[in-house]
């Protein structure tokens, strides 16, 4: 994703807002540290690249991408915008993409 893409700006705004209201949406980034903190050892972390659209040529990745596209369409924008408003007491003008 390009740095100036509207989608990336929206994601970053939503992540920042979720942290401010105490509901971090990026918790998967700290799973390993959380497990270490409670005493687990020898943790193996695997990071997978997941397609977000139906463009891949590989049939398996194309199907995964179509599922993600469908999932993105089902996200309720009001839930996301509400989170941003609560975090910043925002009037919504700069989150209306």
Secondary structure, 3 states (H helix, E strand, C coil): CCCCCHHHHHHHHHHHHHHHCCCCCCHHHHHHHHHHHCCCCCCCCCCCCCCCCCCCCCHHHHHHHHHHHHHHHHCCHHHHHHHHHHHHCCCCHHHCC
